């Protein structure tokens, strides 16, 4: 793995010996600096006994990435195209570097020392969700049952099915039948519980399919837009939280897990954002798992000073980011949280205003430490 050569701090200074799930957040998906730093941190953490990493990407797609880093067949280009959601594969060079490094790291390791890759996100975007059919069919085929699950995938997968309740199939007779079939499959799958990988994948697919059916059912409720978005955001992070807990159960005997996602999914405090002119608030995955994991969950919030390529200029010295700018020449971690005003100088670009989350007291209350990057980097080194 290429190194940034800035890691003068030992990450052990900021995590407790009880940490089993270490979250590292970023304030925006518009730039890549935090993902490059994440790679270097994970290399250090692997030397400290961490044996897995989970990214804000589709849980099901991530199964193929894990096969690859464990030496499975295929080529890197295909893995990056098919193994990630949210365009985080092909368009994120740091993710490509991570996958390639993990495969090389694992090549000469004993099975118990190998690193595992997970996606822990739902299969959805907020305003769209795919058809549940392939997830249910995977479990059906594993069980060897003869159940017709043919549906119109396009009708389920188009954006309108989530945006407009009257166009959603989520409460149709077809949806009711699919839920009944899915619940029956789950019951019979658990009656045949096994420790083999095929059984685990069947359960993972089936659970994802049932979650998608619940998401579509919620989209069919004739609620005002703000209520709809709140509930859908909460459902997504609820699935994220469940996935994190399942990942920890799978990895408990192997070592701790490193998690990378937007701050809004990892902070212990509730999250909020402006979406489609509505104020949306929900409990993040971090807020949901924190009471369960207790002091075994540690989270480091990511902050950013400047990135000219996305139009984020130098912060005012009186702001929280401005206070952090004076502490680091490149980037660094601190649990000495700054005092100052929340940043408002994010320019006129509406995309930046929606996609970049400045540091504020609420976020600082929800994390154990901050990793500040003084000047962000472009997509390539």
Phi, psi and omega in degrees: 000132175295139184252147179276343177061030178242000189277078179274343181266146176271124184298339179294343177292342188241004175232148180274160178293350179268353186297125175246335178229114181250112179268140175229118185258166172230151184275350180199152173266004185281342180224168196245005186301317184293329179288329174293316178297319178307317181301316180293320178298319183293326175298318178293318181293326177299326177287347180258007176105356174293138184235009179203155175226141180234129182246159177287074181210163186306128181298319183291314179298327181297339178299322179291324177296318180297320176303317183293315182290343175269012175096010180293170182287170178116173179241156187298321181301315181293319179299317181292327180285318188260344188265358183231150171256177175060024182062019183281357180266291184293328187262006183235093181303326180296326177292322176298315178299319180300311182297316180297317179296318180298319178297317179294320179299317185285343191302323183246021182260151171292154184309319184287346181259355183285151179270142179245148180248138176225145158265143179238010182271164172291169179278002190254163155261167183300319187257013177204153179210139182284174174292142178281352189306306185297333180287318177292321182295326179300314180291320178302315182292324177298319181282348180071030182266157181253084181234126180280117180245023181293123175219170178277097184300324182296322180295324180280325189272347182288154183300324183301334181293339177259323186286330185232116186300325183289345178256006181274137174272009191294341178238021179283169176299325177298318180294318178300316180297317180297320179295319179297317178297315182297317179295320177296319177298319181295319178299313182288329177296317180290333175292339180249032184308139182215164178261003182280160185297323181297319178296315180302317181291324177297317179295319180298316178295316184293318177299321177296318179296318178293324176296320177296322177296322177293321179297314178294324178296319177295322180294338180277351178288132184280062181264158173301157186305316182299317179295317180301310182295320177301312184292322180291319176299319180294321179296319180299311181290333174297318176294320177302314181298315178300317180297319179298318179294322178292321177298317179295323177297319180291329187258358189305319183276352185261318182157174181295166181240136176260131183238134179233127181195180173296146177311322186296342178263348187245338183296150180286335179278162178293156184250159179205157176196165173268128180217122179054038179077007181244146173272117185249131179229141181202165174275122181291166175301322178298319179294332181279323182275336185303314180295336181278318185272340178060225184282005173274355176253120177238139181225133177249120180277139179266138177229160185222132178276298185216145169209104185294330184292339177250008176083020179260108184277182180297130182285151174299142184297339181279348182278169179298315177296323179298322177295321180288330181303323184284350184270336189230144175274330178232287174204163180187170182247141178214144169253008173268091188286140186285168173239136181167187181271154174289145184285138176233355186273061182260016175079187186263351183291115182297330179296316179295319180299326181276327191262344179254127182253104179296158178290137174217174184297325181298316178294316181299326177293340185259006180228161181270331182205172180236139171247110185256132175251121187290311178229120182291160182248156176288184185294334177246162183291000000 
